[in-house]
């Protein structure tokens, strides 16, 4: 399938989606949203896909919204930003967080505005040493969207979340790692090899187990301990009925490497 704003390919169980508007730091337009949503939906539904890797082409990961895509002539009504969030950014975040497969993000440069929060919505974030994260919304009198006000306090605590949202500092990849915003920082020239290697390795593992783990971790943010223990019980019950659990036990007893099917 041909795309104009992204590159998308499936190989060895990994769907690789590259944002591909490098001249605009991969900022989002309405057309790009459509293509990303279509590719991620395909990745979610295709059984051959067992891991997803999201990255950007060029010198930046994503600068968020392309403001030129919202430009209006003098005298015309300003665009409804809530409508843009509802139709474009919210579905994207729900696709990433609800994906029943691991989603790895390789941040190859600046991740600003919605671009930062799209990256942080992924399961595992690996950043190049030259990458940075900027909650730039406050520079325009806006709030962090794309799940930013939900995920930032959970990653870095409320005090730092307020600072990020209201001051908009540029956070280096190393600072983001130290704060627990992301999983790992690697040298720039090792980014894609590291991210692809991880995605390919995860694509051979028990995919449904990853889905159950994502579900349990998401539920934990609002559950009491007793409620979470019940969630764990039910998900363990479901996990114990999967092919991959049975294969893992059998392989352990037979002293061999397991062959998981993602089932």
C-alpha positions as a Markdown table, in Angstrom:
| # | Residue | x | y | z |
|---|---|---|---|---|
| 1 | Unk | 0.0 | 0.0 | 0.0 |
| 2 | Unk | 1.4 | 3.4 | -1.0 |
| 3 | Unk | 1.6 | 6.2 | 1.5 |
| 4 | Unk | 2.6 | 9.9 | 1.0 |
| 5 | Unk | 3.4 | 10.9 | 4.6 |
| 6 | Unk | 4.7 | 7.7 | 6.2 |
| 7 | Unk | 6.7 | 4.6 | 5.4 |
| 8 | Unk | 5.2 | 1.3 | 6.5 |
| 9 | Unk | 6.5 | -2.3 | 6.1 |
| 10 | Unk | 6.1 | -5.7 | 7.8 |
| 11 | Unk | 9.0 | -8.0 | 8.1 |
| 12 | Unk | 9.9 | -10.9 | 10.5 |
| 13 | Unk | 6.8 | -10.2 | 12.6 |
| 14 | Unk | 7.6 | -6.5 | 13.1 |
| 15 | Unk | 5.6 | -3.7 | 11.6 |
| 16 | Unk | 7.8 | -0.6 | 11.1 |
| 17 | Unk | 6.1 | 2.7 | 10.8 |
| 18 | Unk | 8.3 | 5.7 | 9.9 |
| 19 | Unk | 6.8 | 9.2 | 10.0 |
| 20 | Unk | 8.0 | 10.6 | 6.7 |
| 21 | Unk | 7.6 | 14.4 | 6.5 |
| 22 | Unk | 11.3 | 15.2 | 7.4 |
| 23 | Unk | 11.2 | 18.7 | 6.0 |
| 24 | Unk | 8.5 | 19.6 | 8.5 |
| 25 | Unk | 10.1 | 17.5 | 11.4 |
| 26 | Unk | 7.4 | 14.9 | 10.8 |
| 27 | Unk | 4.7 | 17.3 | 12.1 |
| 28 | Unk | 1.2 | 16.0 | 11.7 |
| 29 | Unk | -1.3 | 17.0 | 9.1 |
| 30 | Unk | -4.8 | 15.6 | 8.7 |
| 31 | Unk | -3.7 | 13.5 | 5.8 |
| 32 | Unk | -0.8 | 12.0 | 7.9 |
| 33 | Unk | -3.2 | 11.2 | 10.7 |
| 34 | Unk | -5.3 | 9.2 | 8.3 |
| 35 | Unk | -2.3 | 7.2 | 7.0 |
| 36 | Unk | -0.9 | 6.5 | 10.5 |
| 37 | Unk | -4.3 | 5.4 | 11.8 |
| 38 | Unk | -4.7 | 3.1 | 8.8 |
| 39 | Unk | -1.2 | 1.6 | 9.2 |
| 40 | Unk | -1.6 | 1.1 | 13.0 |
| 41 | Unk | -5.0 | -0.5 | 12.5 |
| 42 | Unk | -3.6 | -2.9 | 10.0 |
| 43 | Unk | -0.7 | -3.7 | 12.5 |
| 44 | Unk | -3.2 | -4.3 | 15.3 |
| 45 | Unk | -5.4 | -6.7 | 13.1 |
| 46 | Unk | -2.7 | -8.6 | 11.2 |
| 47 | Unk | -1.9 | -11.8 | 13.0 |
| 48 | Unk | 1.6 | -11.9 | 11.4 |
| 49 | Unk | 2.5 | -8.7 | 13.2 |
| 50 | Unk | 3.7 | -9.4 | 16.8 |
| 51 | Unk | 5.5 | -6.1 | 17.5 |
| 52 | Unk | 5.4 | -2.6 | 16.2 |
| 53 | Unk | 8.2 | -0.1 | 15.9 |
| 54 | Unk | 7.4 | 3.6 | 15.5 |
| 55 | Unk | 10.1 | 6.1 | 14.5 |
| 56 | Unk | 10.7 | 9.2 | 12.2 |
| 57 | Unk | 12.7 | 9.9 | 9.2 |
| 58 | Unk | 15.2 | 12.8 | 9.1 |
| 59 | Unk | 16.5 | 14.9 | 12.0 |
| 60 | Unk | 13.5 | 14.8 | 14.2 |
| 61 | Unk | 11.0 | 12.3 | 15.5 |
| 62 | Unk | 7.9 | 14.5 | 15.4 |
| 63 | Unk | 7.3 | 18.2 | 16.1 |
| 64 | Unk | 3.6 | 17.6 | 16.9 |
| 65 | Unk | 0.9 | 19.4 | 14.9 |
| 66 | Unk | 1.8 | 21.2 | 11.7 |
| 67 | Unk | 0.4 | 24.6 | 12.3 |
| 68 | Unk | 0.2 | 25.4 | 8.6 |
| 69 | Unk | -2.4 | 22.6 | 8.3 |
| 70 | Unk | -4.6 | 24.7 | 10.6 |
| 71 | Unk | -3.9 | 28.1 | 9.0 |
| 72 | Unk | -7.0 | 30.2 | 8.2 |
| 73 | Unk | -7.4 | 33.4 | 6.2 |
| 74 | Unk | -7.9 | 36.7 | 8.1 |
| 75 | Unk | -11.4 | 37.1 | 9.2 |
| 76 | Unk | -12.1 | 33.3 | 9.1 |
| 77 | Unk | -13.1 | 31.4 | 12.3 |
| 78 | Unk | -10.3 | 29.8 | 14.1 |
| 79 | Unk | -10.3 | 26.0 | 14.0 |
| 80 | Unk | -11.9 | 24.0 | 16.8 |
| 81 | Unk | -8.9 | 22.4 | 18.5 |
| 82 | Unk | -11.1 | 20.1 | 20.5 |
| 83 | Unk | -12.5 | 18.7 | 17.3 |
| 84 | Unk | -8.9 | 18.0 | 16.0 |
| 85 | Unk | -8.0 | 16.2 | 19.3 |
| 86 | Unk | -11.2 | 14.2 | 19.2 |
| 87 | Unk | -10.9 | 13.1 | 15.5 |
| 88 | Unk | -7.1 | 12.7 | 15.2 |
| 89 | Unk | -5.0 | 12.6 | 18.4 |
| 90 | Unk | -7.3 | 10.7 | 20.7 |
| 91 | Unk | -7.8 | 7.8 | 18.3 |
| 92 | Unk | -4.0 | 7.6 | 17.7 |
| 93 | Unk | -3.2 | 7.4 | 21.4 |
| 94 | Unk | -6.0 | 4.8 | 21.9 |
| 95 | Unk | -4.5 | 2.7 | 19.1 |
| 96 | Unk | -1.0 | 2.8 | 20.6 |
| 97 | Unk | -2.1 | 2.1 | 24.2 |
| 98 | Unk | -4.7 | -0.4 | 23.3 |
| 99 | Unk | -2.5 | -2.4 | 20.8 |
| 100 | Unk | -2.5 | -6.0 | 22.0 |
| 101 | Unk | 1.2 | -6.2 | 20.9 |
| 102 | Unk | 4.3 | -4.4 | 22.2 |
| 103 | Unk | 4.9 | -0.9 | 20.7 |
| 104 | Unk | 8.5 | 0.3 | 20.6 |
| 105 | Unk | 9.3 | 3.9 | 19.8 |
| 106 | Unk | 12.7 | 4.9 | 18.5 |
| 107 | Unk | 13.0 | 8.7 | 19.1 |
| 108 | Unk | 15.6 | 9.8 | 16.6 |
| 109 | Unk | 15.6 | 13.6 | 17.3 |
| 110 | Unk | 13.3 | 16.2 | 18.8 |
| 111 | Unk | 9.9 | 15.1 | 20.0 |
| 112 | Unk | 7.8 | 18.2 | 20.7 |
| 113 | Unk | 4.2 | 18.8 | 21.6 |
| 114 | Unk | 2.0 | 16.0 | 20.6 |
| 115 | Unk | 5.1 | 14.3 | 19.2 |
| 116 | Unk | 6.5 | 14.0 | 22.7 |
| 117 | Unk | 3.3 | 12.5 | 24.1 |
| 118 | Unk | 2.9 | 10.1 | 21.2 |
| 119 | Unk | 6.3 | 8.7 | 21.9 |
| 120 | Unk | 5.6 | 8.5 | 25.6 |
| 121 | Unk | 2.4 | 6.6 | 24.9 |
| 122 | Unk | 4.4 | 3.7 | 23.5 |
| 123 | Unk | 5.3 | 0.7 | 25.6 |
| 124 | Unk | 9.1 | 1.0 | 25.4 |
| 125 | Unk | 10.8 | 4.2 | 24.3 |
| 126 | Unk | 14.5 | 4.2 | 23.2 |
| 127 | Unk | 16.0 | 7.6 | 22.3 |
| 128 | Unk | 19.1 | 8.6 | 20.5 |
| 129 | Unk | 21.5 | 10.6 | 22.6 |
| 130 | Unk | 20.8 | 13.7 | 20.6 |
| 131 | Unk | 17.1 | 13.4 | 21.0 |
| 132 | Unk | 15.0 | 15.7 | 23.2 |
| 133 | Unk | 11.5 | 16.1 | 24.6 |
| 134 | Unk | 9.6 | 19.4 | 24.8 |
| 135 | Unk | 6.0 | 19.9 | 26.1 |
| 136 | Unk | 5.8 | 23.0 | 23.9 |
| 137 | Unk | 2.0 | 23.5 | 24.3 |
| 138 | Unk | 2.4 | 26.3 | 26.9 |
| 139 | Unk | 4.3 | 28.5 | 24.4 |
| 140 | Unk | 0.9 | 28.8 | 22.5 |
| 141 | Unk | -1.4 | 28.9 | 25.6 |
| 142 | Unk | -2.4 | 25.3 | 25.2 |
| 143 | Unk | -2.3 | 22.2 | 27.4 |
| 144 | Unk | -0.5 | 18.9 | 26.7 |
| 145 | Unk | -2.8 | 16.7 | 24.7 |
| 146 | Unk | -2.3 | 13.3 | 23.2 |
| 147 | Unk | -2.6 | 11.9 | 26.7 |
| 148 | Unk | 0.1 | 14.2 | 28.1 |
| 149 | Unk | -1.7 | 15.3 | 31.2 |
| 150 | Unk | -2.4 | 11.7 | 32.0 |
| 151 | Unk | 0.9 | 10.0 | 31.3 |
| 152 | Unk | 3.3 | 12.7 | 32.5 |
| 153 | Unk | 2.3 | 12.6 | 36.2 |
| 154 | Unk | 2.5 | 8.8 | 36.1 |
| 155 | Unk | 6.0 | 8.9 | 34.6 |
| 156 | Unk | 7.7 | 11.7 | 36.5 |
| 157 | Unk | 5.4 | 12.7 | 39.3 |
| 158 | Unk | 3.1 | 15.7 | 39.6 |
| 159 | Unk | 5.7 | 18.3 | 40.5 |
| 160 | Unk | 7.8 | 17.6 | 37.4 |
| 161 | Unk | 4.6 | 17.2 | 35.3 |
| 162 | Unk | 3.5 | 20.7 | 36.2 |
| 163 | Unk | 6.9 | 22.1 | 35.4 |
| 164 | Unk | 7.0 | 20.3 | 32.0 |
| 165 | Unk | 3.4 | 21.5 | 31.2 |
| 166 | Unk | 3.7 | 25.1 | 32.3 |
| 167 | Unk | 7.4 | 25.9 | 31.6 |
| 168 | Unk | 8.0 | 23.8 | 28.5 |
| 169 | Unk | 11.7 | 23.1 | 29.1 |
| 170 | Unk | 13.8 | 21.1 | 26.6 |
| 171 | Unk | 14.5 | 17.8 | 28.2 |
| 172 | Unk | 17.5 | 15.9 | 26.9 |
| 173 | Unk | 17.3 | 12.2 | 26.2 |
| 174 | Unk | 19.6 | 11.5 | 29.2 |
| 175 | Unk | 17.5 | 13.6 | 31.5 |
| 176 | Unk | 14.3 | 11.8 | 30.3 |
| 177 | Unk | 16.0 | 8.5 | 31.1 |
| 178 | Unk | 17.1 | 9.7 | 34.5 |
| 179 | Unk | 13.5 | 10.9 | 35.3 |
| 180 | Unk | 12.0 | 7.6 | 34.2 |
| 181 | Unk | 10.2 | 9.1 | 31.1 |
| 182 | Unk | 11.8 | 6.6 | 28.7 |
| 183 | Unk | 13.5 | 3.2 | 28.9 |
| 184 | Unk | 16.9 | 3.7 | 27.3 |
| 185 | Unk | 19.3 | 6.1 | 25.7 |
| 186 | Unk | 21.7 | 4.9 | 23.0 |
| 187 | Unk | 24.3 | 6.5 | 20.7 |
| 188 | Unk | 22.7 | 8.0 | 17.6 |
| 189 | Unk | 24.3 | 5.5 | 15.2 |
| 190 | Unk | 23.0 | 2.6 | 17.4 |
| 191 | Unk | 19.4 | 3.7 | 17.6 |
| 192 | Unk | 17.8 | 1.8 | 14.8 |
| 193 | Unk | 19.8 | -1.4 | 15.3 |
| 194 | Unk | 18.9 | -1.4 | 19.0 |
| 195 | Unk | 15.2 | -0.7 | 18.4 |
| 196 | Unk | 14.9 | -3.1 | 15.6 |
| 197 | Unk | 16.7 | -5.8 | 17.5 |
| 198 | Unk | 14.4 | -5.4 | 20.4 |
| 199 | Unk | 11.3 | -5.4 | 18.2 |
| 200 | Unk | 12.4 | -8.5 | 16.4 |
| 201 | Unk | 13.2 | -10.3 | 19.7 |
| 202 | Unk | 9.8 | -9.3 | 21.2 |
| 203 | Unk | 8.1 | -10.6 | 18.0 |
| 204 | Unk | 9.3 | -14.1 | 18.9 |
| 205 | Unk | 7.9 | -13.9 | 22.5 |
| 206 | Unk | 4.4 | -14.7 | 24.0 |
| 207 | Unk | 2.4 | -11.8 | 22.4 |
| 208 | Unk | -0.8 | -12.4 | 24.4 |
| 209 | Unk | 1.2 | -12.2 | 27.6 |
| 210 | Unk | 2.4 | -8.7 | 26.6 |
| 211 | Unk | -1.2 | -7.7 | 25.9 |
| 212 | Unk | -2.3 | -9.0 | 29.3 |
| 213 | Unk | 0.6 | -7.1 | 31.0 |
| 214 | Unk | -0.4 | -3.9 | 29.3 |
| 215 | Unk | -4.0 | -4.4 | 30.3 |
| 216 | Unk | -3.0 | -5.0 | 34.0 |
| 217 | Unk | -0.6 | -2.0 | 34.2 |
| 218 | Unk | -3.2 | 0.3 | 32.7 |
| 219 | Unk | -5.8 | -0.8 | 35.2 |
| 220 | Unk | -3.5 | -0.3 | 38.1 |
| 221 | Unk | -3.6 | 3.5 | 37.8 |
| 222 | Unk | -7.1 | 3.7 | 39.1 |
| 223 | Unk | -7.6 | 0.4 | 41.0 |
| 224 | Unk | -7.3 | -0.2 | 44.7 |
| 225 | Unk | -4.9 | -3.0 | 45.6 |
| 226 | Unk | -7.8 | -5.4 | 46.1 |
| 227 | Unk | -9.3 | -4.5 | 42.7 |
| 228 | Unk | -5.9 | -5.0 | 41.1 |
| 229 | Unk | -5.4 | -8.4 | 42.7 |
| 230 | Unk | -8.7 | -9.4 | 41.1 |
| 231 | Unk | -7.5 | -8.1 | 37.7 |
| 232 | Unk | -4.3 | -10.1 | 38.1 |
| 233 | Unk | -6.2 | -13.2 | 39.0 |
| 234 | Unk | -8.4 | -13.1 | 35.9 |
| 235 | Unk | -5.6 | -12.2 | 33.5 |
| 236 | Unk | -3.5 | -15.0 | 34.9 |
| 237 | Unk | -6.4 | -17.4 | 34.4 |
| 238 | Unk | -6.6 | -16.3 | 30.8 |
| 239 | Unk | -2.8 | -16.4 | 30.3 |
| 240 | Unk | -2.7 | -20.0 | 31.7 |
| 241 | Unk | -5.0 | -21.1 | 28.8 |
| 242 | Unk | -2.8 | -19.8 | 26.0 |
| 243 | Unk | -0.7 | -21.9 | 23.7 |
| 244 | Unk | 2.4 | -20.0 | 24.5 |
| 245 | Unk | 2.2 | -20.6 | 28.3 |
| 246 | Unk | 1.8 | -24.3 | 27.6 |
| 247 | Unk | 4.7 | -24.2 | 25.1 |
| 248 | Unk | 6.9 | -22.3 | 27.6 |
| 249 | Unk | 6.3 | -24.9 | 30.3 |
| 250 | Unk | 6.8 | -27.8 | 27.9 |
| 251 | Unk | 10.1 | -26.3 | 26.6 |
| 252 | Unk | 11.3 | -25.7 | 30.1 |
| 253 | Unk | 10.7 | -29.4 | 31.1 |
| 254 | Unk | 12.3 | -30.6 | 27.9 |
| 255 | Unk | 15.3 | -28.3 | 28.3 |
| 256 | Unk | 14.9 | -26.6 | 24.9 |
| 257 | Unk | 14.1 | -23.1 | 23.6 |
| 258 | Unk | 10.4 | -22.5 | 23.3 |
| 259 | Unk | 8.7 | -21.7 | 20.0 |
| 260 | Unk | 6.0 | -19.2 | 20.7 |
| 261 | Unk | 3.2 | -18.5 | 18.2 |
| 262 | Unk | 1.7 | -15.4 | 19.9 |
| 263 | Unk | -1.4 | -17.4 | 20.7 |
